[in-house]
Amino acid sequence: MTISSVINNPGPAGWNKILPSPNNPKLLEKNVSADFLIIGGGFAGLAAAERITQIQPKARIAVVEAIRIGDGPSGRNSGFMIDIPHDLSSSNYSGNLEKDRNEIRKNRKGIDFAKKMADEFNLSLEAYDLNGKINGAATEKGVMHNLDFSKHLSNLGEKYEILDAKEMNSITGTSYYKNGLFTPYSAIIQPALFIRGIASGLKKKGVQIFENSPIIDLKKESNWIAQTPKGKIESPLVILAVNGNLNNFGFMKSRLMHVYTYASMTRKLTNEETKSLLGKKSWAITSADPMGTTVRRISGIGGNRIIIRNRFTFNPSMTVSGKMLSKAFETHDNSFRKRFPILKNIQMEYRWGGQLCLSRNKVQVVKKLADQLYSACCQNGLGTAKGTLAGICAAELATNKVSKTTKMIENEESPKLLPPKPLAYIGANAFIKLQEFKAGKEL
């Protein structure tokens, strides 16, 4: 198969930019061989590599990434590994409790595996911190969202804590939030720091990681042959850990939805600005309304900064126009000013977009695609937790070490077909815009 393109990643990934520059990349510039070839160096690809080292410690493993580790979608998310997401399509959270418990178990398997990797490779708390997350409500409607969610958590037997406006103010330093709902079992990560740390640890275990080496051709002879612009790699077994780019490898056509979301990161706050913003120096809030604004305040390697993430667009071409970017970034500036009026002179230093891959029926694509070819794709908007899980399960399928969770995911139905492209594009973006409008001040 000739690979048609790689995913467009607009703007520099701020999480990666604030870190020290990495060492020069190792490019795939000659002919090499491996026992396992993993295409994609994000959460799924690196988790797959780690799981294979556990099952077959002596295996020769190669990971090939089209760009730099941390510059792709793995370094463009908001840094939440969420165990209990609130459903975009749910209005009252009164779903099938056992189905929801299964989803929580799967997400926590990914979170637990990530924690074990973080511990194994001695990553800092800035890179990975299992300290829970807060749903912040800025409106009465948002408060009701949190109330509905808390009732659902009670029905599930899950722990949570309701925070009032005063408590939210003491955390965030802003009076914007009326209410919060804290759940304890989510990890907060610096995604680029985490993913670069895992890659570094895997290299020390003997895993070869090639960067800036896009696969342009993949074919099956006696083994699989993957071609890059300057070299090729031969392996009897391949795992595609490329999320939505699976379409460009020729699989799941018209079954995957490509949605982009956008983020902006402030410049480093001065000491005076930091002192003027009361509250904790590091916190992370998702919106009570699923279409609302995610906000993080960080204090670490890159200094004191604030990150705003909101806006969604459906982009089946896997490209984003300048007009779309301008609209999203204008919304970020408005969202920032509403929340932090005290920080009048703060400018955004980094702005970027990142791709999500969704299926209509919320299933992942973790299965055998062809002879000795496996997929760890379609993370349905939870790329950190579900991507890690997909990598674990694909590695288990590839090594015939199938766990109960892997069997469950493998046996899921295929992603449902999408409507014809014009209808899908118009319908999806109209739905997104309506939901963003309904979010009101939560945006």
C-alpha positions as CSV (number, residue, x, y, z in Angstrom):
1,M,0.0,0.0,0.0
2,T,1.2,3.5,-0.8
3,I,0.7,5.8,2.1
4,S,-1.1,8.9,0.8
5,S,-0.3,11.4,3.5
6,V,0.4,12.1,7.1
7,I,-1.9,14.0,9.4
8,N,-1.6,17.8,9.4
9,N,-0.7,19.2,12.8
10,P,-1.2,23.0,12.7
11,G,1.0,25.2,14.9
12,P,3.9,24.2,17.1
13,A,2.9,21.9,20.0
14,G,3.4,24.2,22.9
15,W,3.9,21.4,25.4
16,N,7.0,20.3,23.5
17,K,8.3,23.8,22.8
18,I,8.6,24.7,26.4
19,L,10.9,21.7,27.1
20,P,14.6,21.6,26.4
21,S,15.4,20.7,22.8
22,P,15.8,17.0,22.3
23,N,18.8,15.3,20.9
24,N,19.1,14.9,17.2
25,P,16.7,12.3,15.9
26,K,17.7,8.8,14.7
27,L,16.4,8.6,11.1
28,L,15.7,5.4,9.3
29,E,18.2,5.9,6.5
30,K,19.3,2.3,5.7
31,N,17.9,-1.2,5.5
32,V,17.2,-2.7,8.9
33,S,15.2,-5.6,10.3
34,A,13.2,-6.2,13.5
35,D,11.0,-8.9,15.1
36,F,8.2,-6.3,15.7
37,L,7.7,-3.1,13.8
38,I,5.4,-0.5,15.4
39,I,4.4,2.4,13.1
40,G,3.6,5.4,15.3
41,G,5.4,6.8,18.3
42,G,2.5,8.2,20.4
43,F,0.7,6.7,23.4
44,A,-0.4,3.6,21.6
45,G,2.9,2.9,19.8
46,L,5.1,3.3,22.9
47,A,2.7,1.3,25.1
48,A,2.7,-1.5,22.5
49,A,6.5,-1.5,22.6
50,E,6.6,-1.6,26.4
51,R,4.1,-4.4,26.5
52,I,6.1,-6.5,24.0
53,T,9.3,-6.0,26.1
54,Q,7.3,-7.5,29.0
55,I,6.1,-10.5,27.0
56,Q,9.2,-11.1,24.9
57,P,12.2,-9.4,26.6
58,K,14.7,-10.5,23.9
59,A,12.6,-9.4,20.9
60,R,14.0,-6.8,18.5
61,I,11.5,-3.9,18.5
62,A,11.5,-0.9,16.2
63,V,9.2,2.1,16.5
64,V,9.0,4.4,13.5
65,E,7.5,7.9,13.9
66,A,6.8,10.3,11.0
67,I,7.9,13.4,12.9
68,R,9.6,14.1,16.3
69,I,8.3,12.3,19.4
70,G,6.0,14.7,21.2
71,D,5.3,16.9,18.2
72,G,2.3,14.8,17.0
73,P,-1.1,14.4,18.6
74,S,0.5,12.8,21.7
75,G,2.0,16.2,22.6
76,R,-1.1,18.2,21.6
77,N,-3.7,17.1,24.0
78,S,-4.7,18.7,27.3
79,G,-2.9,16.3,29.5
80,F,-5.7,14.4,31.1
81,M,-5.8,10.6,31.5
82,I,-9.5,10.3,32.3
83,D,-11.1,7.2,33.8
84,I,-14.7,8.4,33.9
85,P,-15.5,10.7,31.0
86,H,-18.8,12.5,30.8
87,D,-20.4,11.4,27.6
88,L,-20.8,13.9,24.8
89,S,-24.1,12.4,23.7
90,S,-25.6,11.9,27.2
91,S,-28.1,14.4,28.6
92,N,-28.7,12.7,31.9
93,Y,-26.0,10.1,32.4
94,S,-28.6,7.3,32.9
95,G,-26.9,4.7,30.7
96,N,-26.2,1.1,31.2
97,L,-24.3,0.9,34.4
98,E,-22.4,-2.4,33.6
99,K,-21.4,-1.0,30.3
100,D,-20.1,2.1,32.0
101,R,-18.2,0.1,34.5
102,N,-16.5,-1.9,31.7
103,E,-15.5,1.4,30.1
104,I,-14.0,2.6,33.4
105,R,-12.1,-0.7,33.9
106,K,-10.6,-0.4,30.4
107,N,-9.6,3.3,30.9
108,R,-8.1,2.5,34.3
109,K,-6.1,-0.3,32.8
110,G,-4.5,2.3,30.5
111,I,-4.0,4.7,33.3
112,D,-2.4,2.0,35.5
113,F,-0.1,0.9,32.7
114,A,1.0,4.5,32.2
115,K,1.7,4.9,35.9
116,K,3.9,1.7,35.9
117,M,5.9,3.1,32.9
118,A,6.3,6.4,34.7
119,D,7.5,4.6,37.8
120,E,9.8,2.3,35.8
121,F,11.4,5.2,33.9
122,N,11.6,7.5,37.0
123,L,9.4,10.3,35.4
124,S,8.6,13.3,37.6
125,L,5.3,14.3,39.0
126,E,5.2,17.0,36.4
127,A,5.2,14.4,33.7
128,Y,2.7,12.1,35.4
129,D,0.6,12.7,38.5
130,L,-2.3,10.5,39.5
131,N,-4.1,13.2,41.5
132,G,-7.6,13.4,40.0
133,K,-9.4,16.0,38.0
134,I,-12.1,18.7,38.4
135,N,-15.1,19.4,36.3
136,G,-15.6,23.1,36.6
137,A,-19.1,24.8,36.2
138,A,-19.3,28.4,35.2
139,T,-23.1,28.6,34.9
140,E,-26.2,27.2,36.6
141,K,-26.6,24.9,33.7
142,G,-23.1,23.6,34.3
143,V,-23.9,23.1,38.0
144,M,-26.8,20.9,36.9
145,H,-24.5,19.0,34.6
146,N,-22.2,18.3,37.6
147,L,-25.2,17.4,39.7
148,D,-26.4,14.9,37.1
149,F,-22.9,13.5,36.8
150,S,-22.6,13.1,40.6
151,K,-25.8,11.1,40.7
152,H,-24.5,8.8,38.0
153,L,-21.2,8.4,39.9
154,S,-23.2,7.5,43.0
155,N,-25.1,4.8,41.0
156,L,-21.8,3.5,39.8
157,G,-20.4,3.4,43.4
158,E,-17.6,5.9,42.4
159,K,-16.0,8.4,44.7
160,Y,-16.4,12.1,44.1
161,E,-16.4,15.5,45.9
162,I,-18.5,18.5,45.2
163,L,-16.6,21.8,45.5
164,D,-18.4,25.1,46.1
165,A,-17.6,28.5,44.5
166,K,-15.3,29.5,47.4
167,E,-13.3,26.3,47.1
168,M,-13.0,26.7,43.3
169,N,-11.8,30.2,43.8
170,S,-9.1,29.0,46.3
171,I,-7.9,26.5,43.7
172,T,-8.0,28.6,40.5
173,G,-7.6,32.2,41.8
174,T,-10.6,33.2,39.7
175,S,-14.3,33.8,40.7
176,Y,-15.5,32.4,37.3
177,Y,-16.5,29.0,38.5
178,K,-19.7,28.4,40.6
179,N,-19.1,24.8,41.3
180,G,-16.7,21.9,40.8
181,L,-16.9,18.1,40.8
182,F,-13.7,16.3,41.8
183,T,-13.0,12.6,40.9
184,P,-9.8,11.1,42.3
185,Y,-8.6,8.6,39.7
186,S,-7.5,10.6,36.7
187,A,-3.9,11.4,35.9
188,I,-2.7,14.8,35.0
189,I,0.3,14.8,32.7
190,Q,2.6,17.1,30.8
191,P,2.0,15.1,27.6
192,A,5.2,15.9,25.7
193,L,7.4,15.4,28.8
194,F,5.6,12.1,29.5
195,I,5.9,10.7,26.0
196,R,9.5,11.8,25.6
197,G,10.3,10.2,28.9
198,I,8.7,6.9,27.9
199,A,10.6,6.9,24.6
200,S,13.9,7.6,26.4
201,G,13.2,4.7,28.8
202,L,12.4,2.3,26.0
203,K,15.6,3.2,24.1
204,K,17.5,2.2,27.2
205,K,15.7,-1.2,27.1
206,G,17.0,-1.7,23.6
207,V,13.9,-0.5,21.6
208,Q,15.0,1.2,18.4
209,I,13.1,4.5,17.8
210,F,13.3,6.2,14.5
211,E,12.0,9.8,14.1
212,N,11.3,12.1,11.1
213,S,10.9,8.9,9.1
214,P,7.4,8.8,7.6
215,I,6.3,5.5,6.1
216,I,5.6,6.0,2.4
217,D,5.0,2.4,1.3
218,L,4.1,-0.8,3.2
219,K,3.9,-4.2,1.4
220,K,3.8,-7.9,2.3
221,E,6.3,-10.2,0.8
222,S,7.7,-13.1,2.9
223,N,7.8,-10.4,5.6
224,W,6.4,-6.9,5.8
225,I,8.5,-4.2,4.1
226,A,8.1,-0.6,5.3
227,Q,9.7,2.1,3.1
228,T,10.7,5.5,4.3
229,P,12.2,8.3,2.1
230,K,15.7,7.1,2.9
231,G,15.5,3.5,4.0
232,K,13.4,0.5,4.8
233,I,12.6,-1.9,7.6
234,E,11.7,-5.5,7.3
235,S,9.7,-7.3,10.0
236,P,7.4,-10.4,10.1
237,L,4.9,-8.4,12.2
238,V,3.6,-4.9,12.1
239,I,1.4,-2.9,14.5
240,L,-0.2,0.3,13.1
241,A,-0.5,2.8,16.0
242,V,-1.5,5.7,13.9
243,N,-5.0,6.6,15.1
244,G,-6.9,8.4,12.4
245,N,-4.1,8.1,9.9
246,L,-5.3,4.5,9.6
247,N,-7.4,5.7,6.7
248,N,-4.2,6.7,4.8
249,F,-3.0,3.1,5.1
250,G,-6.1,2.0,3.3
251,F,-8.2,0.7,6.3
252,M,-11.6,1.7,7.7
253,K,-12.4,4.0,4.9
254,S,-15.6,6.0,5.6
255,R,-15.7,4.7,9.1
256,L,-13.5,7.1,11.1
257,M,-14.4,10.7,12.0
258,H,-11.5,13.2,12.0
259,V,-12.2,15.9,14.5
260,Y,-9.7,18.7,15.4
261,T,-9.6,20.6,18.7
262,Y,-7.4,23.6,19.5
263,A,-5.3,25.0,22.3
264,S,-3.4,28.2,23.2
265,M,-0.6,28.6,25.8
266,T,0.4,31.9,27.4
267,R,3.9,33.2,27.5
268,K,5.7,32.6,30.8
269,L,4.1,34.7,33.6
270,T,6.4,37.2,35.4
271,N,6.9,36.9,39.1
272,E,4.5,39.9,39.6
273,E,1.9,38.3,37.4
274,T,2.2,35.0,39.2
275,K,1.8,36.7,42.6
276,S,-1.3,38.6,41.4
277,L,-3.0,35.4,40.4
278,L,-4.1,33.8,43.6
279,G,-4.9,30.1,44.0
280,K,-2.7,27.1,43.4
281,K,0.3,27.2,41.0
282,S,-0.8,24.1,39.2
283,W,-4.4,22.9,38.5
284,A,-6.4,21.3,35.8
285,I,-10.1,21.7,35.0
286,T,-12.3,20.2,32.4
287,S,-15.6,21.9,31.7
288,A,-18.9,20.6,33.2
289,D,-20.3,21.0,29.7
290,P,-18.4,18.6,27.4
291,M,-18.2,21.3,24.7
292,G,-16.8,23.9,27.1
293,T,-13.3,25.1,27.9
294,T,-10.5,23.1,29.4
295,V,-8.1,25.2,31.5
296,R,-4.8,24.3,33.0
297,R,-2.3,26.3,35.0
298,I,1.2,24.8,35.0
299,S,4.3,25.6,37.0
300,G,7.3,23.6,36.0
301,I,10.1,23.3,33.4
302,G,8.4,25.9,31.1
303,G,7.6,28.3,33.9
304,N,4.2,29.5,35.1
305,R,1.7,29.4,32.2
306,I,-2.0,29.0,31.5
307,I,-3.4,26.7,28.7
308,I,-6.9,27.2,27.2
309,R,-8.4,24.5,25.0
310,N,-11.8,24.6,23.3
311,R,-13.5,24.5,19.9
312,F,-14.0,21.4,17.7
313,T,-14.2,21.1,13.9
314,F,-15.0,18.0,11.8
315,N,-12.2,17.8,9.1
316,P,-12.5,14.6,7.0
317,S,-9.6,15.8,4.8
318,M,-7.3,15.8,7.9
319,T,-6.3,19.4,7.2
320,V,-7.3,22.7,8.8
321,S,-7.7,26.0,7.1
322,G,-6.2,29.3,8.4
323,K,-9.7,30.6,8.8
324,M,-10.7,27.8,11.2
325,L,-7.5,28.4,13.2
326,S,-8.1,32.1,13.5
327,K,-11.7,31.6,14.7
328,A,-10.6,29.0,17.3
329,F,-7.7,31.2,18.6
330,E,-10.0,34.2,18.8
331,T,-12.3,32.1,21.0
332,H,-9.3,31.2,23.2
333,D,-8.5,34.8,23.8
334,N,-12.1,35.6,24.8
335,S,-12.2,32.5,27.1
336,F,-9.0,33.6,28.7
337,R,-10.0,37.2,29.3
338,K,-13.4,36.1,30.9
339,R,-11.6,33.9,33.3
340,F,-8.6,36.0,34.1
341,P,-9.5,39.7,33.9
342,I,-6.6,40.5,36.2
343,L,-4.1,39.3,33.6
344,K,-4.9,42.0,31.0
345,N,-1.5,42.1,29.2
346,I,-0.9,38.4,28.8
347,Q,-0.3,37.2,25.3
348,M,-0.5,33.7,23.9
349,E,3.0,32.3,22.9
350,Y,2.0,29.0,21.4
351,R,-1.2,28.0,19.5
352,W,-1.9,24.7,17.9
353,G,-4.4,22.1,16.8
354,G,-4.6,18.4,17.2
355,Q,-6.5,15.6,15.7
356,L,-9.0,13.3,17.4
357,C,-10.3,10.1,15.8
358,L,-13.8,9.0,16.7
359,S,-16.2,6.3,15.6
360,R,-20.0,6.7,15.5
361,N,-20.5,3.7,17.8
362,K,-17.6,4.7,20.1
363,V,-15.6,1.5,19.3
364,Q,-11.8,1.3,18.9
365,V,-10.0,-0.4,16.0
366,V,-7.8,-2.9,17.9
367,K,-7.7,-6.0,15.8
368,K,-5.9,-8.1,13.2
369,L,-6.2,-6.2,9.8
370,A,-4.3,-8.7,7.6
371,D,-1.7,-11.4,7.9
372,Q,0.6,-10.4,10.8
373,L,-0.7,-6.8,10.6
374,Y,-2.5,-5.3,13.7
375,S,-4.1,-2.0,14.6
376,A,-4.1,0.1,17.8
377,C,-6.3,2.9,16.6
378,C,-9.4,5.1,17.0
379,Q,-9.2,6.4,20.6
380,N,-12.5,8.3,20.6
381,G,-11.2,11.5,22.1
382,L,-9.4,9.8,25.0
383,G,-6.0,9.4,23.3
384,T,-3.9,9.2,26.5
385,A,-5.8,6.5,28.3
386,K,-7.5,4.7,25.4
387,G,-4.4,5.0,23.2
388,T,-2.3,3.4,26.0
389,L,-4.9,0.6,26.3
390,A,-5.0,0.1,22.5
391,G,-1.2,-0.3,22.5
392,I,-1.3,-2.9,25.3
393,C,-4.0,-4.9,23.6
394,A,-2.5,-4.8,20.1
395,A,0.8,-6.0,21.5
396,E,-1.0,-8.9,23.3
397,L,-2.8,-9.8,20.0
398,A,0.5,-9.8,18.1
399,T,2.2,-12.0,20.7
400,N,-0.8,-14.4,21.3
401,K,-0.8,-13.3,25.0
402,V,-4.5,-12.3,25.0
403,S,-6.0,-11.0,28.2
404,K,-9.7,-10.7,29.1
405,T,-9.7,-6.9,28.3
406,T,-7.9,-7.5,24.9
407,K,-10.5,-10.2,24.0
408,M,-13.3,-7.8,24.9
409,I,-11.9,-5.0,22.7
410,E,-11.0,-7.3,19.8
411,N,-14.6,-8.6,19.7
412,E,-16.2,-5.2,19.5
413,E,-18.1,-4.5,16.3
414,S,-16.5,-2.5,13.5
415,P,-16.9,1.3,13.4
416,K,-20.2,2.2,11.7
417,L,-20.2,3.7,8.2
418,L,-20.4,7.4,8.0
419,P,-22.9,9.3,5.9
420,P,-21.7,10.5,2.5
421,K,-18.9,13.1,2.8
422,P,-20.9,16.2,2.1
423,L,-23.7,15.2,4.5
424,A,-21.2,14.1,7.1
425,Y,-19.3,17.4,6.9
426,I,-22.3,19.7,7.0
427,G,-24.2,17.6,9.7
428,A,-21.2,17.1,12.0
429,N,-20.1,20.7,12.0
430,A,-23.6,22.0,12.4
431,F,-24.1,19.8,15.4
432,I,-20.7,20.9,16.9
433,K,-21.6,24.6,16.5
434,L,-25.0,24.1,18.1
435,Q,-23.5,22.3,21.1
436,E,-20.8,25.0,21.4
437,F,-23.5,27.7,21.3
438,K,-25.5,25.9,24.0
439,A,-22.4,25.7,26.2
440,G,-22.7,29.5,26.7
441,K,-20.3,30.8,29.4
442,E,-18.9,27.3,29.8
443,L,-17.0,28.0,26.5
